[in-house]
Amino acid sequence: MLRIRLAGEDALLHPSGTLYLSTWQTLLVADAHFGKAVSFRKLGVPVPRGTTSGTLARLDEAVAATGAKRVVFLGDFLHSKRSHAAGTLGVLHDWRAANPGLALTLVRGNHDDRAGDPPASLGFTVVDEPLPLGPFALCHHPRPVDGAYVLAGHWHPCISVAGRAFERLRLPCFWLGDDSGQLPGQAVGILPAFGGFTGMHRIEPRAGDRIFPIAGEAVRALPPLPVP
């Protein structure tokens, strides 16, 4: 994990793509998209099985590593109405039964509007954006909120990195906008997509942004772009 300061607070960037806010013992997860694979299979597209179990195993690792007492999903928990398949929900219920003391919150995203809220039996608190937490506004859509540093998902950010053999890699990344107050409107940070069956969107960093790509089990810091 990589420890940073963000909006004056201590934060941990985990290689799973989650972000931990120590003061509130809260782990942020963006774009889990549970049930995306089954949604595609129901449309006749051959895609891998077991993605829900694999995603939950990575969530368990992040919770154990950080000691989180609460998990906030920043939108797109379920991918579509087809994600309410018995197999997907059964795996989610088994995971919930193994973590009864973990507080779960969902900040609704665009896919949640179509998929519907998680079943009440999963024990979620479900809210619309923004959800205030100290200096932060927890959202799905990455757009400014007056007086707060926004933490969001939605874009599935990645960065293109050149290798020594002239190859280029696309790595998921944390894209954290300027939090110094020097650049109005850039007080927005975007987490990488957490789901194991999601695409990525290549970003174009701006002056003042901090970029933290994930390479395997490590989170790295790229040199920040200078502010003019």
CORCORMO-V888595 format. One line per field, one symbol per residue. ss: DSSP state (H for helix, E for strand, - for the rest). psi: psi as a letter, one per 30 degrees, with the letter a starting at -180 (. if undefined). burial: b if it has 16 or more other C-alpha atoms within 10 Angstrom, else e. A space follows every 50 residues. Layout:
BEGIN
ss=???
psi=???
burial=???
END
This chain:
BEGIN
ss=-EEEEE--EEEEE-----EEEHHH-EEEE----E-HHHHHHH-------- HHHHHHHHHHHHHHHH---EEEE----E--HHHH-HHHHHHHHHHHHH-- --EEEEE--HHHHHH----HHH-EEEE---EEE--EEE----------EE EE----EEEEEE-----EEEEEEEEE-----------EEE---------- EE-------EEEEEE--EE---------
psi=lkklkjhglkkkjkffglkkjeeghkkkkkiehkgeeeeeefggkjlllg eeeeeeeeeeeeeeefgkfkkjkhlhekelfffgkeeeeeeeeeeeffhf fkkkkkjkaeeeeeflllkfffhkkklllkjkjbgljklekikkkkgljk kabefhklkkkklfgglkkjkllkjjlkgfffjkfghkkkllkekfhlal kkljllkfkkkjljjcgkklklkkkkk.
burial=beeeebbeeebbbbbbbbbbbeeeebbbbbbbbbbbbbbbeeeeeeeeee bbbebbebbeebbeebebebbbbbbbbbbbbbbbeeebbeebbebbeeee eeebbbbbbebbeebbbbeeebebebeebbbeeeebbbbbbbbbbeebbb bbbbbbbbbeeeeeeeeeebbbbbbbbbbeeeeeebbbbbbbbbbbbeeb beeeebebbbbbbbeeeebbeeeeeeee
END
